[in-house]
Amino acid sequence: MAEFVRRVTARNRLPLDYSVASLRVVDRITDGLRGAGAEQGRVARELFWLGAYVGEVLVRRAGAEWVNFDRGQRELFGQAVGVRMPDGRVWNPIGKVAKRFVAGPEESVQQMYFLLHGRVPMKAAR
């Protein structure tokens, strides 16, 4: 993931620094891919890595931890991994970025962060 973040930051001069504010950058990058008329299948790799980045922000800033989804969760989310919040709820950041690509601004990744249940206060996050 570090290589992806370095490459995206250098290419776009956009700060992916694992901050909550950087989630707005993820929204913008995703919108740029969408606005360029790219088919989802052609940018699936980039969307995956953007989603993984969002998950890592949740780990670092909201107290989440990466988890392997169980069979039912994999079927529900269409992903093998996601994050579990301190209150036990699981979230699918990879899928959220894919939704942003398909649906546009109403699926904001940054807004998702602020609406997350079970996140730890900023000072207590790892």
C-alpha positions as a printed Julia matrix, in Angstrom:
126×3 Matrix{Float64}:
   0.0     0.0     0.0
   2.86    2.37    0.74
   3.95    2.26   -2.9
   0.4     3.03   -4.08
   0.15    6.01   -1.71
   3.55    7.3    -2.8
   2.66    6.96   -6.48
  -0.76    8.63   -6.18
   0.61   11.44   -4.05
   3.5    12.11   -6.44
   1.4    11.87   -9.61
  -1.43   14.06   -8.38
   0.38   16.18   -5.83
  -2.45   15.31   -3.46
  -1.63   14.55    0.17
  -2.5    11.0     1.14
  -1.12   11.26    4.67
  -3.54    8.92    6.51
  -5.39   11.87    8.02
  -9.16   12.17    8.2
  -8.87   15.19    5.87
  -7.19   12.97    3.25
 -10.46   11.07    2.86
 -11.74   14.07    0.93
  -8.8    13.54   -1.43
  -9.96    9.94   -1.92
 -13.41   11.26   -2.83
 -11.83   13.64   -5.34
  -9.59   11.0    -6.92
 -12.55    8.64   -7.22
 -14.64   11.4    -8.78
 -11.82   12.1   -11.22
 -11.77    8.48  -12.34
 -15.54    8.56  -12.69
 -15.57   11.88  -14.52
 -12.97   10.67  -16.99
 -15.52    8.11  -18.16
 -13.5     5.1   -17.07
 -15.35    1.82  -16.81
 -15.3     0.39  -13.3
 -13.55   -2.77  -14.46
 -10.71   -0.74  -15.95
 -10.05    1.11  -12.69
 -10.89   -1.72  -10.28
  -7.3    -1.97   -9.08
  -7.11    1.74   -8.26
 -10.49    1.61   -6.53
  -9.34   -1.39   -4.47
  -6.19    0.41   -3.31
  -8.11    3.59   -2.53
 -10.49    1.5    -0.43
  -7.58   -0.18    1.32
  -6.17    3.26    2.05
  -9.52    4.32    3.56
  -9.45    1.2     5.72
  -5.98    2.07    6.94
  -7.15    5.58    7.85
  -9.92    3.95    9.91
  -7.32    1.78   11.62
  -5.01    4.67   12.38
  -7.6     7.33   13.24
 -10.74    5.58   14.45
  -9.39    2.57   16.35
 -10.51   -0.01   13.77
  -8.68   -3.23   13.01
  -8.38   -5.16    9.76
 -10.37   -8.4     9.73
 -11.01  -11.23    7.32
 -14.71  -11.34    6.64
 -16.54  -14.57    7.37
 -18.39  -16.33    4.58
 -21.64  -14.41    5.07
 -19.85  -11.08    5.22
 -17.87  -11.91    2.08
 -21.11  -12.65    0.27
 -22.75   -9.49    1.6
 -19.85   -7.13    0.94
 -18.24   -8.82   -2.06
 -14.85   -8.46   -0.35
 -12.62  -10.75    1.66
 -11.44   -8.1     4.13
 -12.72   -5.06    5.93
 -12.4    -3.35    9.27
 -13.96   -3.91   12.66
 -14.64   -0.88   14.83
 -14.03   -0.94   18.6
 -17.77   -1.48   19.15
 -17.63   -4.68   17.05
 -19.34   -3.39   13.9
 -17.69   -4.24   10.6
 -17.31   -1.87    7.67
 -16.36   -2.32    4.04
 -14.15    0.63    3.02
 -13.17   -1.02   -0.28
 -16.81   -1.33   -1.22
 -17.5     2.25   -0.11
 -14.98    3.6    -2.61
 -16.54    1.44   -5.34
 -19.96    2.9    -4.4
 -18.54    6.41   -4.65
 -17.32    5.59   -8.15
 -20.73    4.29   -9.23
 -23.07    6.69   -7.4
 -21.03    9.84   -7.06
 -20.99   12.46   -4.28
 -23.83   11.01   -2.19
 -21.44    8.18   -1.26
 -18.74   10.33    0.35
 -15.91    8.43    2.0
 -15.07   11.4     4.22
 -18.69   11.73    5.32
 -18.75    8.0     6.11
 -15.94    8.56    8.6
 -17.87   11.23   10.47
 -20.97    9.04   10.61
 -19.18    5.88   11.79
 -20.58    4.36   14.91
 -18.09    2.98   17.38
 -15.06    5.02   16.45
 -12.77    6.04   19.27
 -12.16    9.73   19.95
  -9.27   11.17   17.92
  -6.94   11.42   20.94
  -7.44    7.77   21.84
  -6.99    6.39   18.3
  -3.81    4.55   17.49
